[in-house]
Amino acid sequence: MSYGEFVATVRDRGEYPNDEAERVVEAVLSTLGERLPPHSSSHLGDQLPAELALILDNAADGSGRSWGVEEFVAHVAENADEDEETAETDTRVVFSAISDQVSGGEMNKLLSQLPSGYAELFGYSELT
């Protein structure tokens, strides 16, 4: 999947205008890049289009954060300059596109490094 196809998937699922879809993708992925340890961010980026991997890499500061779901959504809201309800919806849309893009093994590794509440954001409510 190319960067354009990824953004189009997000645009269609979230019913966003194209420029809004790009902004949402960047806000969610940059927050995810901050949240993940660098090696996890890098492994995830390996399965995404280069432009998305770059967003993850640019946001990583070398430590990863320990944010729970509510804190994560609050940071997405801040990065996207929107309310938390909208940020949660945006996160679910972008995470669902990520889930479709990466292998099952990589999703398992990713989810194992995050608190269980994140599984629901990725569309795996049975794992919470």
Backbone as JSON Lines, residues from 0, in Angstrom:
{"i":0,"aa":"M","n":[0.85,-1.17,0.0],"ca":[0.0,0.0,0.0],"c":[0.9,1.24,0.0]}
{"i":1,"aa":"S","n":[0.58,2.17,-0.85],"ca":[1.34,3.42,-0.92],"c":[0.83,4.41,0.12]}
{"i":2,"aa":"Y","n":[1.58,5.49,0.29],"ca":[1.15,6.55,1.2],"c":[-0.22,7.08,0.77]}
{"i":3,"aa":"G","n":[-0.39,7.35,-0.52],"ca":[-1.66,7.87,-1.03],"c":[-2.81,6.93,-0.77]}
{"i":4,"aa":"E","n":[-2.57,5.63,-0.93],"ca":[-3.62,4.64,-0.67],"c":[-3.96,4.59,0.82]}
{"i":5,"aa":"F","n":[-2.94,4.71,1.66],"ca":[-3.19,4.72,3.1],"c":[-4.05,5.92,3.48]}
{"i":6,"aa":"V","n":[-3.67,7.09,3.01],"ca":[-4.44,8.31,3.31],"c":[-5.86,8.18,2.75]}
{"i":7,"aa":"A","n":[-5.99,7.6,1.56],"ca":[-7.32,7.42,0.97],"c":[-8.17,6.47,1.83]}
{"i":8,"aa":"T","n":[-7.56,5.44,2.37],"ca":[-8.27,4.52,3.27],"c":[-8.78,5.26,4.49]}
{"i":9,"aa":"V","n":[-7.9,6.06,5.09],"ca":[-8.29,6.86,6.26],"c":[-9.38,7.85,5.88]}
{"i":10,"aa":"R","n":[-9.21,8.51,4.74],"ca":[-10.21,9.49,4.28],"c":[-11.58,8.83,4.13]}
{"i":11,"aa":"D","n":[-11.62,7.66,3.51],"ca":[-12.88,6.97,3.27],"c":[-13.51,6.48,4.57]}
{"i":12,"aa":"R","n":[-12.71,5.87,5.44],"ca":[-13.25,5.34,6.69],"c":[-13.72,6.43,7.64]}
{"i":13,"aa":"G","n":[-12.98,7.53,7.65],"ca":[-13.34,8.62,8.56],"c":[-14.21,9.67,7.92]}
{"i":14,"aa":"E","n":[-14.46,9.52,6.62],"ca":[-15.26,10.48,5.85],"c":[-14.69,11.89,5.98]}
{"i":15,"aa":"Y","n":[-13.37,11.99,5.79],"ca":[-12.67,13.27,5.88],"c":[-12.43,13.84,4.49]}
{"i":16,"aa":"P","n":[-12.3,15.15,4.38],"ca":[-11.73,15.72,3.16],"c":[-10.26,15.28,3.09]}
{"i":17,"aa":"N","n":[-9.66,15.26,1.9],"ca":[-8.31,14.71,1.75],"c":[-7.29,15.41,2.63]}
{"i":18,"aa":"D","n":[-7.29,16.75,2.67],"ca":[-6.29,17.45,3.49],"c":[-6.5,17.16,4.97]}
{"i":19,"aa":"E","n":[-7.72,16.93,5.38],"ca":[-8.02,16.58,6.76],"c":[-7.49,15.18,7.08]}
{"i":20,"aa":"A","n":[-7.63,14.26,6.14],"ca":[-7.14,12.9,6.35],"c":[-5.63,12.9,6.57]}
{"i":21,"aa":"E","n":[-4.91,13.68,5.79],"ca":[-3.45,13.75,5.97],"c":[-3.1,14.32,7.33]}
{"i":22,"aa":"R","n":[-3.82,15.33,7.78],"ca":[-3.56,15.94,9.08],"c":[-3.82,14.94,10.2]}
{"i":23,"aa":"V","n":[-4.89,14.18,10.09],"ca":[-5.25,13.18,11.1],"c":[-4.19,12.08,11.13]}
{"i":24,"aa":"V","n":[-3.78,11.6,9.98],"ca":[-2.75,10.57,9.92],"c":[-1.48,11.05,10.6]}
{"i":25,"aa":"E","n":[-1.07,12.26,10.31],"ca":[0.15,12.8,10.91],"c":[0.0,12.95,12.43]}
{"i":26,"aa":"A","n":[-1.12,13.45,12.9],"ca":[-1.32,13.64,14.34],"c":[-1.29,12.31,15.09]}
{"i":27,"aa":"V","n":[-1.98,11.31,14.56],"ca":[-2.03,10.01,15.24],"c":[-0.68,9.31,15.18]}
{"i":28,"aa":"L","n":[-0.06,9.3,14.0],"ca":[1.22,8.6,13.89],"c":[2.34,9.28,14.65]}
{"i":29,"aa":"S","n":[2.35,10.59,14.69],"ca":[3.4,11.26,15.46],"c":[3.21,10.97,16.95]}
{"i":30,"aa":"T","n":[1.98,10.91,17.41],"ca":[1.73,10.57,18.81],"c":[2.12,9.12,19.08]}
{"i":31,"aa":"L","n":[1.82,8.23,18.15],"ca":[2.22,6.83,18.3],"c":[3.74,6.71,18.32]}
{"i":32,"aa":"G","n":[4.42,7.49,17.48],"ca":[5.88,7.48,17.47],"c":[6.45,7.91,18.81]}
{"i":33,"aa":"E","n":[5.81,8.87,19.46],"ca":[6.25,9.3,20.79],"c":[6.01,8.21,21.83]}
{"i":34,"aa":"R","n":[4.91,7.49,21.68],"ca":[4.49,6.49,22.68],"c":[5.35,5.22,22.64]}
{"i":35,"aa":"L","n":[5.73,4.79,21.45],"ca":[6.42,3.51,21.31],"c":[7.92,3.62,21.6]}
{"i":36,"aa":"P","n":[8.51,2.54,22.11],"ca":[9.97,2.5,22.18],"c":[10.53,2.55,20.75]}
{"i":37,"aa":"P","n":[11.72,3.1,20.56],"ca":[12.26,3.27,19.2],"c":[12.29,1.99,18.36]}
{"i":38,"aa":"H","n":[12.68,0.86,18.96],"ca":[12.75,-0.37,18.16],"c":[11.36,-0.79,17.67]}
{"i":39,"aa":"S","n":[10.33,-0.58,18.48],"ca":[8.97,-0.93,18.07],"c":[8.48,-0.01,16.98]}
{"i":40,"aa":"S","n":[8.79,1.26,17.12],"ca":[8.42,2.25,16.1],"c":[9.08,1.9,14.77]}
{"i":41,"aa":"S","n":[10.34,1.52,14.83],"ca":[11.09,1.17,13.62],"c":[10.51,-0.08,12.96]}
{"i":42,"aa":"H","n":[10.2,-1.11,13.76],"ca":[9.63,-2.34,13.2],"c":[8.28,-2.08,12.56]}
{"i":43,"aa":"L","n":[7.46,-1.27,13.22],"ca":[6.17,-0.92,12.64],"c":[6.37,-0.14,11.34]}
{"i":44,"aa":"G","n":[7.27,0.82,11.37],"ca":[7.56,1.63,10.19],"c":[8.03,0.81,9.0]}
{"i":45,"aa":"D","n":[8.7,-0.3,9.28],"ca":[9.18,-1.17,8.19],"c":[8.03,-1.74,7.36]}
{"i":46,"aa":"Q","n":[6.84,-1.8,7.93],"ca":[5.69,-2.36,7.21],"c":[4.72,-1.31,6.7]}
{"i":47,"aa":"L","n":[5.11,-0.06,6.84],"ca":[4.26,1.04,6.37],"c":[4.97,1.79,5.25]}
{"i":48,"aa":"P","n":[4.23,2.56,4.46],"ca":[4.88,3.39,3.44],"c":[5.95,4.28,4.08]}
{"i":49,"aa":"A","n":[6.98,4.57,3.32],"ca":[8.14,5.33,3.82],"c":[7.74,6.65,4.46]}
{"i":50,"aa":"E","n":[6.76,7.34,3.9],"ca":[6.32,8.63,4.45],"c":[5.75,8.47,5.86]}
{"i":51,"aa":"L","n":[5.06,7.36,6.1],"ca":[4.49,7.1,7.42],"c":[5.58,6.68,8.4]}
{"i":52,"aa":"A","n":[6.51,5.87,7.93],"ca":[7.65,5.48,8.78],"c":[8.43,6.71,9.21]}
{"i":53,"aa":"L","n":[8.57,7.66,8.32],"ca":[9.3,8.9,8.65],"c":[8.58,9.69,9.74]}
{"i":54,"aa":"I","n":[7.26,9.74,9.69],"ca":[6.49,10.43,10.74],"c":[6.74,9.76,12.09]}
{"i":55,"aa":"L","n":[6.69,8.42,12.11],"ca":[6.96,7.69,13.35],"c":[8.37,7.97,13.86]}
{"i":56,"aa":"D","n":[9.35,7.88,12.96],"ca":[10.76,8.09,13.34],"c":[11.02,9.5,13.83]}
{"i":57,"aa":"N","n":[10.44,10.48,13.17],"ca":[10.67,11.87,13.57],"c":[10.09,12.19,14.94]}
{"i":58,"aa":"A","n":[9.06,11.46,15.34],"ca":[8.42,11.72,16.62],"c":[9.11,10.99,17.77]}
{"i":59,"aa":"A","n":[9.81,9.9,17.45],"ca":[10.46,9.12,18.49],"c":[11.61,9.92,19.1]}
{"i":60,"aa":"D","n":[11.65,9.91,20.43],"ca":[12.71,10.65,21.1],"c":[13.71,9.73,21.8]}
{"i":61,"aa":"G","n":[13.56,8.43,21.59],"ca":[14.51,7.49,22.16],"c":[14.06,6.81,23.43]}
{"i":62,"aa":"S","n":[12.95,7.24,24.02],"ca":[12.56,6.63,25.29],"c":[11.2,5.95,25.23]}
{"i":63,"aa":"G","n":[10.3,6.43,24.44],"ca":[8.94,5.92,24.46],"c":[8.24,6.44,25.71]}
{"i":64,"aa":"R","n":[6.97,6.59,25.65],"ca":[6.18,7.09,26.78],"c":[5.37,5.94,27.37]}
{"i":65,"aa":"S","n":[4.88,6.13,28.55],"ca":[4.08,5.09,29.19],"c":[2.61,5.48,29.26]}
{"i":66,"aa":"W","n":[2.16,6.27,28.3],"ca":[0.78,6.75,28.3],"c":[-0.22,5.62,28.19]}
{"i":67,"aa":"G","n":[-1.25,5.7,29.01],"ca":[-2.4,4.83,28.84],"c":[-3.24,5.38,27.69]}
{"i":68,"aa":"V","n":[-4.35,4.73,27.43],"ca":[-5.21,5.11,26.31],"c":[-5.71,6.54,26.44]}
{"i":69,"aa":"E","n":[-6.19,6.92,27.61],"ca":[-6.74,8.27,27.78],"c":[-5.67,9.33,27.55]}
{"i":70,"aa":"E","n":[-4.48,9.1,28.07],"ca":[-3.39,10.06,27.85],"c":[-3.01,10.13,26.38]}
{"i":71,"aa":"F","n":[-2.98,8.96,25.73],"ca":[-2.64,8.91,24.32],"c":[-3.64,9.75,23.52]}
{"i":72,"aa":"V","n":[-4.91,9.52,23.75],"ca":[-5.96,10.26,23.04],"c":[-5.84,11.76,23.32]}
{"i":73,"aa":"A","n":[-5.54,12.11,24.56],"ca":[-5.36,13.53,24.9],"c":[-4.21,14.14,24.11]}
{"i":74,"aa":"H","n":[-3.14,13.39,23.92],"ca":[-2.01,13.89,23.13],"c":[-2.36,14.0,21.64]}
{"i":75,"aa":"V","n":[-3.14,13.05,21.14],"ca":[-3.61,13.16,19.75],"c":[-4.46,14.41,19.61]}
{"i":76,"aa":"A","n":[-5.35,14.65,20.56],"ca":[-6.21,15.84,20.53],"c":[-5.37,17.11,20.51]}
{"i":77,"aa":"E","n":[-4.34,17.14,21.33],"ca":[-3.45,18.3,21.35],"c":[-2.71,18.47,20.03]}
{"i":78,"aa":"N","n":[-2.17,17.36,19.5],"ca":[-1.44,17.42,18.23],"c":[-2.33,17.81,17.05]}
{"i":79,"aa":"A","n":[-3.6,17.4,17.11],"ca":[-4.53,17.68,16.02],"c":[-5.36,18.94,16.25]}
{"i":80,"aa":"D","n":[-5.2,19.53,17.42],"ca":[-5.96,20.72,17.8],"c":[-7.46,20.47,17.67]}
{"i":81,"aa":"E","n":[-7.91,19.41,18.38],"ca":[-9.33,19.05,18.37],"c":[-9.71,18.5,19.74]}
{"i":82,"aa":"D","n":[-10.99,18.22,19.94],"ca":[-11.43,17.69,21.23],"c":[-11.1,16.2,21.31]}
{"i":83,"aa":"E","n":[-11.16,15.67,22.52],"ca":[-10.75,14.28,22.75],"c":[-11.69,13.26,22.11]}
{"i":84,"aa":"E","n":[-12.97,13.57,22.02],"ca":[-13.9,12.64,21.38],"c":[-13.55,12.48,19.9]}
{"i":85,"aa":"T","n":[-13.27,13.58,19.23],"ca":[-12.86,13.53,17.83],"c":[-11.52,12.83,17.7]}
{"i":86,"aa":"A","n":[-10.6,13.11,18.62],"ca":[-9.28,12.49,18.58],"c":[-9.37,10.97,18.75]}
{"i":87,"aa":"E","n":[-10.28,10.51,19.59],"ca":[-10.43,9.07,19.74],"c":[-10.95,8.44,18.46]}
{"i":88,"aa":"T","n":[-11.91,9.08,17.83],"ca":[-12.42,8.58,16.54],"c":[-11.3,8.56,15.51]}
{"i":89,"aa":"D","n":[-10.53,9.64,15.44],"ca":[-9.41,9.71,14.5],"c":[-8.42,8.58,14.75]}
{"i":90,"aa":"T","n":[-8.12,8.35,16.02],"ca":[-7.17,7.3,16.39],"c":[-7.68,5.94,15.93]}
{"i":91,"aa":"R","n":[-8.94,5.66,16.16],"ca":[-9.52,4.38,15.74],"c":[-9.44,4.21,14.22]}
{"i":92,"aa":"V","n":[-9.71,5.26,13.48],"ca":[-9.68,5.19,12.02],"c":[-8.26,4.9,11.53]}
{"i":93,"aa":"V","n":[-7.29,5.65,12.04],"ca":[-5.9,5.47,11.6],"c":[-5.38,4.11,12.06]}
{"i":94,"aa":"F","n":[-5.67,3.72,13.29],"ca":[-5.21,2.42,13.79],"c":[-5.83,1.28,12.99]}
{"i":95,"aa":"S","n":[-7.08,1.41,12.55],"ca":[-7.68,0.34,11.75],"c":[-6.96,0.2,10.41]}
{"i":96,"aa":"A","n":[-6.54,1.33,9.84],"ca":[-5.78,1.27,8.59],"c":[-4.4,0.64,8.82]}
{"i":97,"aa":"I","n":[-3.8,0.93,9.96],"ca":[-2.51,0.29,10.3],"c":[-2.71,-1.21,10.45]}
{"i":98,"aa":"S","n":[-3.77,-1.61,11.14],"ca":[-4.06,-3.03,11.35],"c":[-4.18,-3.78,10.02]}
{"i":99,"aa":"D","n":[-4.77,-3.13,9.04],"ca":[-4.92,-3.75,7.72],"c":[-3.58,-3.85,6.99]}
{"i":100,"aa":"Q","n":[-2.66,-2.98,7.32],"ca":[-1.41,-2.87,6.58],"c":[-0.31,-3.79,7.11]}
{"i":101,"aa":"V","n":[-0.23,-4.0,8.41],"ca":[0.9,-4.74,8.98],"c":[0.53,-6.21,9.19]}
{"i":102,"aa":"S","n":[1.54,-7.04,9.27],"ca":[1.34,-8.47,9.45],"c":[0.76,-8.78,10.82]}
{"i":103,"aa":"G","n":[0.15,-9.93,10.94],"ca":[-0.4,-10.35,12.22],"c":[0.66,-10.46,13.29]}
{"i":104,"aa":"G","n":[1.84,-10.95,12.91],"ca":[2.94,-11.06,13.87],"c":[3.38,-9.71,14.39]}
{"i":105,"aa":"E","n":[3.47,-8.73,13.51],"ca":[3.86,-7.39,13.93],"c":[2.78,-6.76,14.8]}
{"i":106,"aa":"M","n":[1.5,-7.0,14.47],"ca":[0.42,-6.48,15.31],"c":[0.5,-7.09,16.7]}
{"i":107,"aa":"N","n":[0.77,-8.4,16.78],"ca":[0.9,-9.05,18.08],"c":[2.03,-8.43,18.89]}
{"i":108,"aa":"K","n":[3.17,-8.2,18.26],"ca":[4.31,-7.57,18.95],"c":[3.94,-6.18,19.42]}
{"i":109,"aa":"L","n":[3.3,-5.42,18.54],"ca":[2.91,-4.05,18.88],"c":[1.95,-4.03,20.05]}
{"i":110,"aa":"L","n":[0.91,-4.84,19.99],"ca":[-0.11,-4.85,21.05],"c":[0.45,-5.39,22.36]}
{"i":111,"aa":"S","n":[1.43,-6.29,22.29],"ca":[2.01,-6.83,23.52],"c":[2.83,-5.78,24.27]}
{"i":112,"aa":"Q","n":[3.22,-4.71,23.58],"ca":[4.02,-3.66,24.21],"c":[3.17,-2.48,24.68]}
{"i":113,"aa":"L","n":[1.87,-2.59,24.5],"ca":[0.96,-1.52,24.89],"c":[-0.05,-2.05,25.9]}
{"i":114,"aa":"P","n":[-0.57,-1.2,26.78],"ca":[-1.62,-1.65,27.7],"c":[-2.83,-2.18,26.9]}
{"i":115,"aa":"S","n":[-3.58,-3.06,27.53],"ca":[-4.66,-3.76,26.83],"c":[-5.69,-2.85,26.19]}
{"i":116,"aa":"G","n":[-5.92,-1.67,26.72],"ca":[-6.91,-0.75,26.15],"c":[-6.6,-0.34,24.73]}
{"i":117,"aa":"Y","n":[-5.34,-0.42,24.33],"ca":[-4.97,-0.05,22.96],"c":[-5.53,-1.05,21.94]}
{"i":118,"aa":"A","n":[-5.67,-2.3,22.33],"ca":[-6.19,-3.31,21.4],"c":[-7.54,-2.9,20.84]}
{"i":119,"aa":"E","n":[-8.38,-2.33,21.68],"ca":[-9.7,-1.89,21.21],"c":[-9.57,-0.77,20.19]}
{"i":120,"aa":"L","n":[-8.63,0.15,20.41],"ca":[-8.42,1.24,19.45],"c":[-8.0,0.7,18.08]}
{"i":121,"aa":"F","n":[-7.28,-0.43,18.08],"ca":[-6.85,-1.04,16.83],"c":[-7.93,-1.94,16.23]}
{"i":122,"aa":"G","n":[-9.06,-2.08,16.92],"ca":[-10.15,-2.9,16.39],"c":[-10.16,-4.32,16.91]}
{"i":123,"aa":"Y","n":[-9.39,-4.59,17.96],"ca":[-9.32,-5.93,18.54],"c":[-9.95,-5.92,19.93]}
{"i":124,"aa":"S","n":[-11.24,-5.63,20.0],"ca":[-11.91,-5.5,21.29],"c":[-11.9,-6.81,22.07]}
{"i":125,"aa":"E","n":[-11.78,-7.93,21.39],"ca":[-11.75,-9.22,22.08],"c":[-10.48,-9.41,22.92]}
{"i":126,"aa":"L","n":[-9.46,-8.58,22.69],"ca":[-8.21,-8.69,23.43],"c":[-8.16,-7.8,24.67]}
{"i":127,"aa":"T","n":[-9.2,-7.01,24.89],"ca":[-9.16,-6.1,26.04],"c":[-9.72,-6.75,27.28]}
